[in-house]
Amino acid sequence: MITRCYLEITNICNLNCVFCPKTTRAKHTLTIDEFDTLTTRLMGEVRFLYFHLMGEPFLHPLLPQFILMARQKGFVPVLTTNGTLLSQRTDLLDALPHKLQISLHSHEGNGKDHLDQYIDEVMVFAKEAARRGCVVVLRLWNEGGHNLMNEAIRDRIALHQPRPWVSRYDGWKLGENLFLENDNMFEWPDLDHDVYAEEEVFCYALRNQVGVLVDGTVVPCCLDHNGDMNLGNLFEHSLEQILQSPRAQAIYEGFTHHSAAEPLCQRCGYSAVSKRFRK
């Protein structure tokens, strides 16, 4: 079983973050029938279902229903959001995912004003979601990049969740089910980038993660924003059939032997900068 699947329920976003590569794919939002078909094909194959790849999932009007459907099918649902729509989507408080990841670095990445209002709205939602049992992770994944507001963000958070916080390897535990996470800014993989000069490369793509784009295209991981590594379509074939395809097997075997078989993987800044995938 693959641990996580990134299922893109929409590739439409309400922001224009400078660090986001965007996508040139046709805009689409999953219908309830499409969501039902894709999740049925994923049943028993993956455990955690992340409603994200490109796009902002809180834009989807059926998001609460999708979360409930995912739970009924045995998935553990997880959401990643820029947090700008939380105050408008209090309906989600009655259909919370297992985990909610809020990318606070999106505010500075858009040159936005009204930081205090943004953080206040995020914290009101986050604290109530955490109180109801949802694991909430506030993310500042911008170290070495757009991080001039980080201290102001932490100070504003402290007005809602007073210090001292419990230090962790990746940030702080602010309270029960509530965390603040730091990490490095990374460069998304792009075929126009230079190849990273690494003697050995390893990635968990197709080992414990896979992505499904809004048109059903299966990709190896959540960073293939344009579907450059098209492994097949989940509307047409089972996940097992797709993972047994020659291209998927070549990717898997390549990483087994510490090499990147795909040009896009050779240009992945997530692995190269963060050193996350070392085995």
Accessible surface in RSA format (square Angstrom, percent):
REM  Atomic radii and reference values for relative SASA: ProtOr
REM  Chains: A
REM  Algorithm: Lee & Richards
REM  Probe-radius: 1.40
REM  Slices: 20
REM RES _ NUM      All-atoms   Total-Side   Main-Chain    Non-polar    All polar
REM                ABS   REL    ABS   REL    ABS   REL    ABS   REL    ABS   REL
RES MET A   1   158.40  82.0  77.24  51.1  81.15 193.2  71.09  60.4  87.31 115.7
RES ILE A   2    12.74   7.2  12.33   9.2   0.41   1.0  12.33   8.9   0.41   1.1
RES THR A   3    51.32  36.5  47.96  48.6   3.37   8.0  28.64  38.5  22.68  34.3
RES ARG A   4    79.27  33.3  79.27  40.4   0.00   0.0   3.18   4.3  76.10  46.1
RES CYS A   5     0.00   0.0   0.00   0.0   0.00   0.0   0.00   0.0   0.00   0.0
RES TYR A   6    23.23  10.8  23.23  13.2   0.00   0.0  10.93   8.2  12.31  15.2
RES LEU A   7     0.00   0.0   0.00   0.0   0.00   0.0   0.00   0.0   0.00   0.0
RES GLU A   8     0.13   0.1   0.00   0.0   0.13   0.3   0.13   0.3   0.00   0.0
RES ILE A   9     1.80   1.0   1.08   0.8   0.72   1.7   1.08   0.8   0.72   2.0
RES THR A  10     3.64   2.6   2.43   2.5   1.21   2.9   1.31   1.8   2.33   3.5
RES ASN A  11     3.29   2.3   0.01   0.0   3.28   7.9   0.00   0.0   3.29   3.2
RES ILE A  12    69.65  39.6  69.54  51.8   0.11   0.3  69.65  50.2   0.00   0.0
RES CYS A  13    61.89  46.8  36.61  40.8  25.28  59.4  18.53  46.9  43.37  46.8
RES ASN A  14    60.74  41.9  25.94  25.1  34.79  83.8  29.03  69.9  31.71  30.6
RES LEU A  15    26.04  14.5   6.48   4.6  19.56  49.2  11.69   8.2  14.35  38.6
RES ASN A  16   103.05  71.1  96.05  92.8   7.00  16.9  29.76  71.6  73.29  70.8
RES CYS A  17    14.28  10.8  12.41  13.8   1.87   4.4   0.32   0.8  13.96  15.1
RES VAL A  18    93.77  61.7  60.79  55.0  32.99  79.5  66.72  58.0  27.06  73.4
RES PHE A  19    49.17  24.6  34.03  21.1  15.14  39.4  40.48  24.5   8.69  24.9
RES CYS A  20    33.66  25.5  27.25  30.4   6.41  15.1   6.81  17.3  26.85  29.0
RES PRO A  21    42.46  30.9   8.85   8.1  33.61 122.2  21.91  18.1  20.55 127.7
RES LYS A  22    79.49  38.8  75.57  46.4   3.92   9.3  67.46  60.7  12.03  12.8
RES THR A  23    16.77  11.9   2.47   2.5  14.30  34.1   3.84   5.2  12.93  19.5
RES THR A  24   125.57  89.3  91.66  92.9  33.90  80.8  79.17 106.3  46.40  70.1
RES ARG A  25    39.47  16.6  27.60  14.1  11.87  28.3  33.64  46.0   5.84   3.5
RES ALA A  26    88.82  81.7  65.27 100.7  23.54  53.6  76.84 108.2  11.97  31.7
RES LYS A  27   124.00  60.5  96.44  59.2  27.56  65.6  76.65  69.0  47.35  50.4
RES HIS A  28    65.64  35.9  60.83  42.3   4.80  12.3  43.88  45.2  21.75  25.3
RES THR A  29    45.12  32.1  35.94  36.4   9.19  21.9  27.43  36.8  17.69  26.7
RES LEU A  30     2.25   1.3   0.00   0.0   2.25   5.7   0.00   0.0   2.25   6.1
RES THR A  31    67.84  48.3  62.27  63.1   5.57  13.3  64.86  87.1   2.99   4.5
RES ILE A  32    60.21  34.3  59.01  44.0   1.20   2.9  59.01  42.5   1.20   3.3
RES ASP A  33   106.02  74.3 103.84 103.4   2.18   5.2  29.50  69.4  76.52  76.3
RES GLU A  34    46.87  26.9  45.54  34.5   1.33   3.2  17.02  32.9  29.85  24.4
RES PHE A  35     0.00   0.0   0.00   0.0   0.00   0.0   0.00   0.0   0.00   0.0
RES ASP A  36    59.30  41.5  59.30  59.0   0.00   0.0   7.44  17.5  51.85  51.7
RES THR A  37    54.05  38.4  49.06  49.7   4.99  11.9  27.49  36.9  26.56  40.2
RES LEU A  38     0.00   0.0   0.00   0.0   0.00   0.0   0.00   0.0   0.00   0.0
RES THR A  39     0.00   0.0   0.00   0.0   0.00   0.0   0.00   0.0   0.00   0.0
RES THR A  40    72.25  51.4  62.97  63.8   9.28  22.1  55.37  74.4  16.89  25.5
RES ARG A  41    86.01  36.1  71.06  36.2  14.95  35.6  20.36  27.8  65.65  39.8
RES LEU A  42     0.00   0.0   0.00   0.0   0.00   0.0   0.00   0.0   0.00   0.0
RES MET A  43    88.27  45.7  72.12  47.7  16.15  38.5  64.38  54.7  23.88  31.6
RES GLY A  44    60.16  74.2   0.00   N/A  60.16  74.2  34.04  93.4  26.11  58.5
RES GLU A  45    64.14  36.8  62.74  47.5   1.40   3.3   3.18   6.2  60.95  49.8
RES VAL A  46     4.18   2.7   0.00   0.0   4.18  10.1   0.00   0.0   4.18  11.3
RES ARG A  47   128.78  54.1 127.22  64.9   1.55   3.7  31.03  42.4  97.74  59.2
RES PHE A  48    40.38  20.2  40.38  25.0   0.00   0.0  40.38  24.5   0.00   0.0
RES LEU A  49     0.00   0.0   0.00   0.0   0.00   0.0   0.00   0.0   0.00   0.0
RES TYR A  50    16.14   7.5  16.14   9.2   0.00   0.0   4.63   3.5  11.51  14.2
RES PHE A  51     0.50   0.2   0.00   0.0   0.50   1.3   0.00   0.0   0.50   1.4
RES HIS A  52    48.60  26.6  46.91  32.6   1.69   4.3  32.51  33.5  16.09  18.7
RES LEU A  53     1.13   0.6   0.00   0.0   1.13   2.8   0.32   0.2   0.80   2.2
RES MET A  54    12.36   6.4  10.20   6.7   2.16   5.1   7.10   6.0   5.26   7.0
RES GLY A  55    12.27  15.1   0.00   N/A  12.27  15.1   0.22   0.6  12.06  27.0
RES GLU A  56     3.92   2.2   3.56   2.7   0.36   0.8   0.59   1.1   3.33   2.7
RES PRO A  57     1.99   1.4   1.82   1.7   0.16   0.6   1.98   1.6   0.00   0.0
RES PHE A  58     3.36   1.7   1.36   0.8   2.00   5.2   1.36   0.8   2.00   5.7
RES LEU A  59    68.37  38.1  46.08  33.0  22.29  56.0  48.71  34.2  19.66  52.9
RES HIS A  60     3.50   1.9   2.76   1.9   0.74   1.9   3.50   3.6   0.00   0.0
RES PRO A  61   100.53  73.3  78.11  71.2  22.42  81.5  84.16  69.5  16.37 101.8
RES LEU A  62    57.96  32.3  56.96  40.7   1.00   2.5  57.96  40.7   0.00   0.0
RES LEU A  63     0.00   0.0   0.00   0.0   0.00   0.0   0.00   0.0   0.00   0.0
RES PRO A  64    23.27  17.0  23.27  21.2   0.00   0.0  23.27  19.2   0.00   0.0
RES GLN A  65    78.13  43.7  75.04  54.8   3.08   7.3  25.31  53.9  52.82  40.1
RES PHE A  66     0.00   0.0   0.00   0.0   0.00   0.0   0.00   0.0   0.00   0.0
RES ILE A  67     0.14   0.1   0.14   0.1   0.00   0.0   0.14   0.1   0.00   0.0
RES LEU A  68    84.86  47.3  84.27  60.3   0.59   1.5  84.47  59.3   0.39   1.0
RES MET A  69    29.30  15.2  28.59  18.9   0.71   1.7  27.87  23.7   1.43   1.9
RES ALA A  70     0.00   0.0   0.00   0.0   0.00   0.0   0.00   0.0   0.00   0.0
RES ARG A  71   107.09  45.0  91.01  46.4  16.08  38.3  37.81  51.7  69.28  42.0
RES GLN A  72   149.79  83.8 109.11  79.7  40.68  96.9  47.16 100.4 102.63  77.8
RES LYS A  73    38.65  18.9  26.26  16.1  12.39  29.5  29.64  26.7   9.01   9.6
RES GLY A  74    60.42  74.5   0.00   N/A  60.42  74.5  35.82  98.3  24.60  55.1
RES PHE A  75     7.77   3.9   1.56   1.0   6.21  16.2   1.56   0.9   6.21  17.8
RES VAL A  76    30.32  19.9  29.74  26.9   0.57   1.4  30.32  26.3   0.00   0.0
RES PRO A  77     0.00   0.0   0.00   0.0   0.00   0.0   0.00   0.0   0.00   0.0
RES VAL A  78     0.98   0.6   0.91   0.8   0.08   0.2   0.91   0.8   0.08   0.2
RES LEU A  79     0.32   0.2   0.31   0.2   0.01   0.0   0.32   0.2   0.00   0.0
RES THR A  80    12.47   8.9  11.99  12.2   0.47   1.1   8.38  11.3   4.08   6.2
RES THR A  81     3.60   2.6   0.36   0.4   3.24   7.7   3.24   4.4   0.36   0.5
RES ASN A  82    12.89   8.9  10.35  10.0   2.54   6.1   8.25  19.9   4.64   4.5
RES GLY A  83     1.64   2.0   0.00   N/A   1.64   2.0   0.00   0.0   1.64   3.7
RES THR A  84    35.57  25.3  22.90  23.2  12.67  30.2  25.45  34.2  10.12  15.3
RES LEU A  85    22.58  12.6  22.28  15.9   0.30   0.8  22.28  15.6   0.30   0.8
RES LEU A  86     0.67   0.4   0.50   0.4   0.17   0.4   0.50   0.4   0.17   0.5
RES SER A  87    58.50  49.4  32.20  43.0  26.30  60.6  28.67  61.1  29.83  41.8
RES GLN A  88   130.64  73.1  98.57  72.0  32.07  76.4  40.46  86.1  90.19  68.4
RES ARG A  89    31.13  13.1  31.04  15.8   0.08   0.2  21.73  29.7   9.39   5.7
RES THR A  90    81.93  58.3  76.14  77.2   5.79  13.8  43.29  58.1  38.64  58.4
RES ASP A  91    65.94  46.2  52.70  52.4  13.24  31.3  45.83 107.9  20.11  20.1
RES LEU A  92     0.83   0.5   0.83   0.6   0.00   0.0   0.83   0.6   0.00   0.0
RES LEU A  93    24.62  13.7  20.81  14.9   3.82   9.6  20.81  14.6   3.82  10.3
RES ASP A  94   119.85  84.0  86.97  86.6  32.88  77.8  35.05  82.5  84.80  84.6
RES ALA A  95     7.25   6.7   3.66   5.6   3.60   8.2   7.25  10.2   0.00   0.0
RES LEU A  96    22.84  12.7  14.70  10.5   8.14  20.5  14.70  10.3   8.14  21.9
RES PRO A  97     2.89   2.1   1.26   1.1   1.64   5.9   1.26   1.0   1.64  10.2
RES HIS A  98    75.42  41.2  70.47  49.0   4.95  12.7  39.21  40.4  36.21  42.1
RES LYS A  99    55.86  27.3  55.86  34.3   0.00   0.0  11.49  10.3  44.37  47.3
RES LEU A 100     0.91   0.5   0.91   0.7   0.00   0.0   0.91   0.6   0.00   0.0
RES GLN A 101     7.41   4.1   7.41   5.4   0.00   0.0   0.00   0.0   7.41   5.6
RES ILE A 102     0.00   0.0   0.00   0.0   0.00   0.0   0.00   0.0   0.00   0.0
RES SER A 103    16.15  13.6  16.15  21.6   0.00   0.0   8.50  18.1   7.65  10.7
RES LEU A 104     0.40   0.2   0.36   0.3   0.04   0.1   0.36   0.3   0.04   0.1
RES HIS A 105    15.19   8.3  14.73  10.2   0.46   1.2   3.33   3.4  11.87  13.8
RES SER A 106     2.56   2.2   2.56   3.4   0.00   0.0   2.43   5.2   0.13   0.2
RES HIS A 107     8.75   4.8   6.71   4.7   2.03   5.2   5.82   6.0   2.92   3.4
RES GLU A 108    25.70  14.8  17.74  13.4   7.96  19.0   9.92  19.2  15.78  12.9
RES GLY A 109     0.42   0.5   0.00   N/A   0.42   0.5   0.29   0.8   0.13   0.3
RES ASN A 110    36.61  25.2   6.72   6.5  29.89  72.0   8.39  20.2  28.22  27.3
RES GLY A 111    64.04  79.0   0.00   N/A  64.04  79.0  35.27  96.8  28.77  64.4
RES LYS A 112    92.09  44.9  86.21  52.9   5.88  14.0  37.18  33.5  54.91  58.5
RES ASP A 113   110.23  77.2  95.58  95.1  14.65  34.6  21.33  50.2  88.90  88.7
RES HIS A 114   139.56  76.3 119.66  83.2  19.90  50.9  86.45  89.1  53.12  61.8
RES LEU A 115    25.82  14.4  21.43  15.3   4.39  11.0  21.43  15.0   4.39  11.8
RES ASP A 116    71.05  49.8  69.77  69.4   1.28   3.0  18.64  43.9  52.41  52.3
RES GLN A 117   104.50  58.4  98.63  72.1   5.87  14.0  34.70  73.9  69.81  52.9
RES TYR A 118    16.47   7.7  12.76   7.3   3.71   9.6  15.89  11.9   0.57   0.7
RES ILE A 119     0.41   0.2   0.41   0.3   0.00   0.0   0.41   0.3   0.00   0.0
RES ASP A 120    35.66  25.0  35.55  35.4   0.11   0.3  17.56  41.3  18.10  18.1
RES GLU A 121    54.41  31.2  49.40  37.4   5.00  11.9  20.49  39.6  33.91  27.7
RES VAL A 122     0.39   0.3   0.39   0.3   0.00   0.0   0.39   0.3   0.00   0.0
RES MET A 123     0.58   0.3   0.58   0.4   0.00   0.0   0.00   0.0   0.58   0.8
RES VAL A 124   100.36  66.0  93.46  84.6   6.90  16.6  97.26  84.5   3.10   8.4
RES PHE A 125     7.33   3.7   4.65   2.9   2.69   7.0   7.20   4.4   0.13   0.4
RES ALA A 126     0.00   0.0   0.00   0.0   0.00   0.0   0.00   0.0   0.00   0.0
RES LYS A 127    82.98  40.5  76.18  46.7   6.79  16.2  42.73  38.5  40.25  42.9
RES GLU A 128    42.89  24.6  40.03  30.3   2.86   6.8  20.34  39.3  22.55  18.4
RES ALA A 129     0.00   0.0   0.00   0.0   0.00   0.0   0.00   0.0   0.00   0.0
RES ALA A 130     6.53   6.0   3.98   6.1   2.55   5.8   4.05   5.7   2.48   6.6
RES ARG A 131   173.79  73.0 139.22  71.0  34.57  82.3  73.59 100.6 100.20  60.7
RES ARG A 132   109.87  46.1  72.22  36.8  37.66  89.7  32.08  43.8  77.79  47.1
RES GLY A 133    47.28  58.3   0.00   N/A  47.28  58.3  24.84  68.2  22.44  50.3
RES CYS A 134     3.33   2.5   0.20   0.2   3.12   7.3   2.15   5.4   1.18   1.3
RES VAL A 135    35.54  23.4  35.54  32.2   0.00   0.0  35.54  30.9   0.00   0.0
RES VAL A 136     0.00   0.0   0.00   0.0   0.00   0.0   0.00   0.0   0.00   0.0
RES VAL A 137    10.10   6.6  10.10   9.1   0.00   0.0  10.10   8.8   0.00   0.0
RES LEU A 138     0.09   0.0   0.09   0.1   0.00   0.0   0.09   0.1   0.00   0.0
RES ARG A 139    34.00  14.3  34.00  17.3   0.00   0.0   0.00   0.0  34.00  20.6
RES LEU A 140     0.00   0.0   0.00   0.0   0.00   0.0   0.00   0.0   0.00   0.0
RES TRP A 141    43.83  17.6  37.31  18.1   6.52  15.3  37.31  19.9   6.52  10.6
RES ASN A 142     3.85   2.7   3.85   3.7   0.00   0.0   3.26   7.8   0.59   0.6
RES GLU A 143    58.10  33.4  54.97  41.6   3.14   7.5  23.34  45.1  34.77  28.4
RES GLY A 144    84.07 103.7   0.00   N/A  84.07 103.7  43.94 120.6  40.12  89.9
RES GLY A 145    31.72  39.1   0.00   N/A  31.72  39.1  14.10  38.7  17.62  39.5
RES HIS A 146    72.73  39.7  69.25  48.1   3.48   8.9  39.91  41.1  32.82  38.2
RES ASN A 147    43.30  29.9  34.15  33.0   9.15  22.0   0.64   1.5  42.66  41.2
RES LEU A 148   164.06  91.4 132.90  95.1  31.16  78.3 136.72  96.0  27.34  73.6
RES MET A 149    54.87  28.4  53.46  35.4   1.41   3.4  54.87  46.7   0.00   0.0
RES ASN A 150     5.29   3.6   5.24   5.1   0.05   0.1   4.65  11.2   0.63   0.6
RES GLU A 151    96.51  55.4  94.55  71.5   1.96   4.7  56.72 109.7  39.79  32.5
RES ALA A 152    50.76  46.7  39.79  61.4  10.97  24.9  45.24  63.7   5.51  14.6
RES ILE A 153     1.03   0.6   1.03   0.8   0.00   0.0   1.03   0.7   0.00   0.0
RES ARG A 154    37.14  15.6  37.14  18.9   0.00   0.0   3.55   4.9  33.59  20.4
RES ASP A 155    68.36  47.9  63.95  63.6   4.42  10.4  27.20  64.0  41.16  41.1
RES ARG A 156    60.77  25.5  58.95  30.0   1.83   4.3   6.69   9.1  54.08  32.8
RES ILE A 157     0.28   0.2   0.28   0.2   0.00   0.0   0.28   0.2   0.00   0.0
RES ALA A 158    16.11  14.8  10.73  16.6   5.38  12.2  10.81  15.2   5.30  14.0
RES LEU A 159   125.33  69.8  94.63  67.7  30.70  77.2  97.71  68.6  27.62  74.3
RES HIS A 160    45.23  24.7  35.72  24.8   9.51  24.3  23.51  24.2  21.72  25.3
RES GLN A 161    36.03  20.2  36.03  26.3   0.00   0.0   0.26   0.5  35.78  27.1
RES PRO A 162    96.56  70.4  84.17  76.7  12.39  45.0  85.20  70.3  11.36  70.6
RES ARG A 163   110.44  46.4  86.85  44.3  23.59  56.2  48.79  66.7  61.64  37.4
RES PRO A 164   132.54  96.6 110.37 100.6  22.18  80.6 113.90  94.0  18.64 115.8
RES TRP A 165    27.82  11.2   4.99   2.4  22.83  53.6   6.66   3.6  21.16  34.3
RES VAL A 166    96.70  63.6  91.96  83.3   4.75  11.4  96.70  84.0   0.00   0.0
RES SER A 167    89.43  75.6  65.91  88.0  23.51  54.2  37.69  80.3  51.74  72.5
RES ARG A 168    95.40  40.1  74.88  38.2  20.52  48.9  23.55  32.2  71.85  43.5
RES TYR A 169   202.39  94.5 153.30  87.2  49.09 127.7 128.29  96.4  74.11  91.4
RES ASP A 170    26.73  18.7  19.79  19.7   6.94  16.4  18.17  42.8   8.57   8.5
RES GLY A 171     9.31  11.5   0.00   N/A   9.31  11.5   4.92  13.5   4.39   9.8
RES TRP A 172    66.72  26.8  66.55  32.2   0.17   0.4  45.24  24.1  21.48  34.8
RES LYS A 173    71.05  34.7  68.63  42.1   2.42   5.8  23.97  21.6  47.08  50.2
RES LEU A 174    12.32   6.9   0.00   0.0  12.32  31.0   0.52   0.4  11.81  31.8
RES GLY A 175    19.38  23.9   0.00   N/A  19.38  23.9  19.32  53.0   0.06   0.1
RES GLU A 176   132.58  76.1 115.84  87.6  16.74  39.9  53.12 102.7  79.46  64.9
RES ASN A 177    34.33  23.7  31.70  30.6   2.63   6.3   0.90   2.2  33.43  32.3
RES LEU A 178     4.29   2.4   4.29   3.1   0.00   0.0   4.29   3.0   0.00   0.0
RES PHE A 179    35.27  17.6  35.27  21.8   0.00   0.0  35.27  21.4   0.00   0.0
RES LEU A 180     1.40   0.8   0.00   0.0   1.40   3.5   0.00   0.0   1.40   3.8
RES GLU A 181    31.16  17.9  31.08  23.5   0.07   0.2   6.16  11.9  25.00  20.4
RES ASN A 182    39.17  27.0  31.90  30.8   7.27  17.5  13.06  31.4  26.11  25.2
RES ASP A 183    39.11  27.4  32.04  31.9   7.07  16.7   8.61  20.3  30.50  30.4
RES ASN A 184    63.08  43.5  62.81  60.7   0.27   0.7   5.47  13.2  57.61  55.7
RES MET A 185    52.70  27.3  42.47  28.1  10.23  24.4  37.82  32.2  14.88  19.7
RES PHE A 186    30.20  15.1  19.83  12.3  10.36  27.0  23.86  14.5   6.34  18.1
RES GLU A 187    84.11  48.3  76.86  58.2   7.25  17.3  33.28  64.4  50.83  41.5
RES TRP A 188    39.28  15.8  36.53  17.7   2.76   6.5  31.55  16.8   7.73  12.5
RES PRO A 189     4.50   3.3   4.50   4.1   0.00   0.0   4.50   3.7   0.00   0.0
RES ASP A 190    39.47  27.7  38.36  38.2   1.12   2.6   5.83  13.7  33.64  33.5
RES LEU A 191    87.46  48.7  69.94  50.0  17.53  44.1  69.94  49.1  17.53  47.2
RES ASP A 192   134.76  94.4 102.53 102.0  32.23  76.2  31.64  74.5 103.11 102.8
RES HIS A 193    53.77  29.4  44.86  31.2   8.91  22.8  30.01  30.9  23.76  27.6
RES ASP A 194   127.58  89.4 114.62 114.1  12.96  30.6  34.97  82.3  92.61  92.4
RES VAL A 195    76.58  50.4  55.59  50.3  20.99  50.6  55.59  48.3  20.99  56.9
RES TYR A 196    63.92  29.8  52.38  29.8  11.54  30.0  51.86  39.0  12.05  14.9
RES ALA A 197   109.18 100.4  67.22 103.7  41.96  95.5  76.87 108.2  32.32  85.6
RES GLU A 198    54.88  31.5  25.07  19.0  29.82  71.0  17.70  34.2  37.18  30.4
RES GLU A 199   178.95 102.7 140.65 106.4  38.30  91.2  62.48 120.8 116.47  95.1
RES GLU A 200   110.35  63.4 102.94  77.9   7.41  17.7  33.19  64.2  77.16  63.0
RES VAL A 201    29.60  19.5  28.13  25.5   1.47   3.6  29.50  25.6   0.10   0.3
RES PHE A 202     5.17   2.6   4.69   2.9   0.47   1.2   4.69   2.8   0.47   1.4
RES CYS A 203    16.84  12.7  16.84  18.8   0.00   0.0   3.50   8.9  13.33  14.4
RES TYR A 204    72.72  34.0  72.72  41.4   0.00   0.0  43.45  32.7  29.27  36.1
RES ALA A 205     2.44   2.2   2.44   3.8   0.00   0.0   2.44   3.4   0.00   0.0
RES LEU A 206    13.45   7.5   3.71   2.7   9.74  24.5   3.71   2.6   9.74  26.2
RES ARG A 207    50.45  21.2  29.83  15.2  20.63  49.1  19.01  26.0  31.45  19.1
RES ASN A 208    46.83  32.3  46.82  45.2   0.02   0.0  12.18  29.3  34.65  33.5
RES GLN A 209    17.11   9.6  17.11  12.5   0.00   0.0   0.00   0.0  17.11  13.0
RES VAL A 210     0.00   0.0   0.00   0.0   0.00   0.0   0.00   0.0   0.00   0.0
RES GLY A 211     0.00   0.0   0.00   N/A   0.00   0.0   0.00   0.0   0.00   0.0
RES VAL A 212     0.00   0.0   0.00   0.0   0.00   0.0   0.00   0.0   0.00   0.0
RES LEU A 213     0.67   0.4   0.67   0.5   0.00   0.0   0.67   0.5   0.00   0.0
RES VAL A 214     2.37   1.6   1.69   1.5   0.68   1.6   1.69   1.5   0.68   1.8
RES ASP A 215    75.12  52.6  64.60  64.3  10.53  24.9  36.60  86.1  38.52  38.4
RES GLY A 216     0.00   0.0   0.00   N/A   0.00   0.0   0.00   0.0   0.00   0.0
RES THR A 217    10.50   7.5  10.50  10.6   0.00   0.0   2.46   3.3   8.04  12.2
RES VAL A 218     0.00   0.0   0.00   0.0   0.00   0.0   0.00   0.0   0.00   0.0
RES VAL A 219     0.00   0.0   0.00   0.0   0.00   0.0   0.00   0.0   0.00   0.0
RES PRO A 220     0.62   0.4   0.62   0.6   0.00   0.0   0.62   0.5   0.00   0.0
RES CYS A 221    18.25  13.8  18.25  20.4   0.00   0.0   1.51   3.8  16.74  18.0
RES CYS A 222    30.58  23.1  29.22  32.6   1.37   3.2   3.11   7.9  27.47  29.6
RES LEU A 223    14.73   8.2  14.71  10.5   0.02   0.0  14.73  10.3   0.00   0.0
RES ASP A 224     0.36   0.3   0.14   0.1   0.22   0.5   0.04   0.1   0.31   0.3
RES HIS A 225     3.30   1.8   3.21   2.2   0.09   0.2   0.53   0.5   2.76   3.2
RES ASN A 226    44.38  30.6  30.39  29.4  13.99  33.7   5.67  13.6  38.71  37.4
RES GLY A 227    15.70  19.4   0.00   N/A  15.70  19.4   2.36   6.5  13.35  29.9
RES ASP A 228    52.14  36.5  32.12  32.0  20.02  47.3   8.47  19.9  43.67  43.6
RES MET A 229     5.62   2.9   5.62   3.7   0.00   0.0   5.62   4.8   0.00   0.0
RES ASN A 230    76.70  52.9  66.33  64.1  10.37  25.0  16.58  39.9  60.12  58.1
RES LEU A 231    11.54   6.4   0.00   0.0  11.54  29.0   2.76   1.9   8.79  23.6
RES GLY A 232    20.98  25.9   0.00   N/A  20.98  25.9  20.08  55.1   0.90   2.0
RES ASN A 233    28.99  20.0  27.87  26.9   1.12   2.7   9.97  24.0  19.02  18.4
RES LEU A 234     0.00   0.0   0.00   0.0   0.00   0.0   0.00   0.0   0.00   0.0
RES PHE A 235    65.11  32.6  46.07  28.5  19.04  49.6  46.07  27.9  19.04  54.5
RES GLU A 236   121.59  69.8  94.57  71.5  27.02  64.3  36.41  70.4  85.19  69.6
RES HIS A 237    84.29  46.1  82.83  57.6   1.46   3.7  53.61  55.3  30.68  35.7
RES SER A 238    39.27  33.2  38.53  51.4   0.73   1.7  34.86  74.2   4.40   6.2
RES LEU A 239     1.68   0.9   0.81   0.6   0.88   2.2   0.81   0.6   0.88   2.4
RES GLU A 240   114.18  65.6 109.97  83.2   4.20  10.0  29.53  57.1  84.64  69.1
RES GLN A 241   109.06  61.0  95.53  69.8  13.52  32.2  37.28  79.4  71.78  54.4
RES ILE A 242     4.06   2.3   2.39   1.8   1.67   4.0   4.06   2.9   0.00   0.0
RES LEU A 243    33.05  18.4  30.98  22.2   2.07   5.2  30.98  21.8   2.07   5.6
RES GLN A 244   118.19  66.1 101.20  74.0  17.00  40.5  34.11  72.6  84.08  63.8
RES SER A 245    25.68  21.7  20.35  27.2   5.33  12.3  25.55  54.4   0.13   0.2
RES PRO A 246   118.92  86.7 106.39  97.0  12.54  45.6 114.17  94.3   4.76  29.6
RES ARG A 247    93.08  39.1  85.43  43.6   7.65  18.2  43.54  59.5  49.53  30.0
RES ALA A 248     1.05   1.0   0.68   1.1   0.37   0.8   0.68   1.0   0.37   1.0
RES GLN A 249    65.11  36.4  64.95  47.5   0.15   0.4  24.83  52.8  40.28  30.5
RES ALA A 250    51.09  47.0  39.63  61.2  11.46  26.1  48.27  68.0   2.82   7.5
RES ILE A 251     1.31   0.7   1.10   0.8   0.22   0.5   1.12   0.8   0.19   0.5
RES TYR A 252    77.08  36.0  77.08  43.9   0.00   0.0  39.33  29.6  37.75  46.5
RES GLU A 253    79.03  45.4  78.52  59.4   0.51   1.2  38.50  74.5  40.53  33.1
RES GLY A 254    10.62  13.1   0.00   N/A  10.62  13.1   9.97  27.4   0.64   1.4
RES PHE A 255     3.15   1.6   3.15   2.0   0.00   0.0   3.15   1.9   0.00   0.0
RES THR A 256    55.94  39.8  40.88  41.4  15.06  35.9  42.21  56.7  13.74  20.8
RES HIS A 257   130.08  71.1 108.85  75.7  21.23  54.3  77.56  79.9  52.52  61.1
RES HIS A 258    56.34  30.8  52.08  36.2   4.26  10.9  23.09  23.8  33.25  38.7
RES SER A 259    54.87  46.4  51.94  69.3   2.93   6.8  39.46  84.0  15.40  21.6
RES ALA A 260    14.33  13.2   2.03   3.1  12.30  28.0   2.05   2.9  12.28  32.5
RES ALA A 261    52.92  48.7  18.86  29.1  34.06  77.5  28.88  40.7  24.04  63.7
RES GLU A 262    17.23   9.9  17.08  12.9   0.15   0.4   1.21   2.3  16.02  13.1
RES PRO A 263    65.99  48.1  65.99  60.2   0.00   0.0  65.99  54.5   0.00   0.0
RES LEU A 264     2.27   1.3   1.85   1.3   0.42   1.1   1.85   1.3   0.42   1.1
RES CYS A 265    22.55  17.1  12.30  13.7  10.25  24.1   6.69  16.9  15.86  17.1
RES GLN A 266    60.76  34.0  54.90  40.1   5.86  14.0  16.28  34.6  44.49  33.7
RES ARG A 267    45.86  19.3  45.80  23.3   0.06   0.1   1.11   1.5  44.75  27.1
RES CYS A 268    22.47  17.0  19.06  21.3   3.41   8.0   6.99  17.7  15.48  16.7
RES GLY A 269     0.22   0.3   0.00   N/A   0.22   0.3   0.00   0.0   0.22   0.5
RES TYR A 270    32.83  15.3  32.83  18.7   0.00   0.0  13.47  10.1  19.36  23.9
RES SER A 271     9.46   8.0   9.46  12.6   0.00   0.0   8.36  17.8   1.10   1.5
RES ALA A 272    12.69  11.7   6.03   9.3   6.66  15.2   7.18  10.1   5.51  14.6
RES VAL A 273    70.39  46.3  50.98  46.1  19.41  46.8  56.61  49.2  13.78  37.4
RES SER A 274    21.89  18.5   1.56   2.1  20.32  46.8   1.91   4.1  19.97  28.0
RES LYS A 275   116.41  56.8 103.56  63.5  12.85  30.6  74.86  67.4  41.56  44.3
RES ARG A 276    68.95  28.9  37.99  19.4  30.96  73.7  37.15  50.8  31.80  19.3
RES PHE A 277    29.23  14.6  29.18  18.1   0.05   0.1  29.23  17.7   0.00   0.0
RES ARG A 278    96.18  40.4  70.92  36.2  25.27  60.2  61.68  84.3  34.51  20.9
RES LYS A 279   154.84  75.5  97.66  59.9  57.18 136.1  93.84  84.5  60.99  65.0
END  Absolute sums over single chains surface
CHAIN  1 A    12489.0       9984.6       2504.4       6571.6       5917.4
END  Absolute sums over all chains
TOTAL         12489.0       9984.6       2504.4       6571.6       5917.4
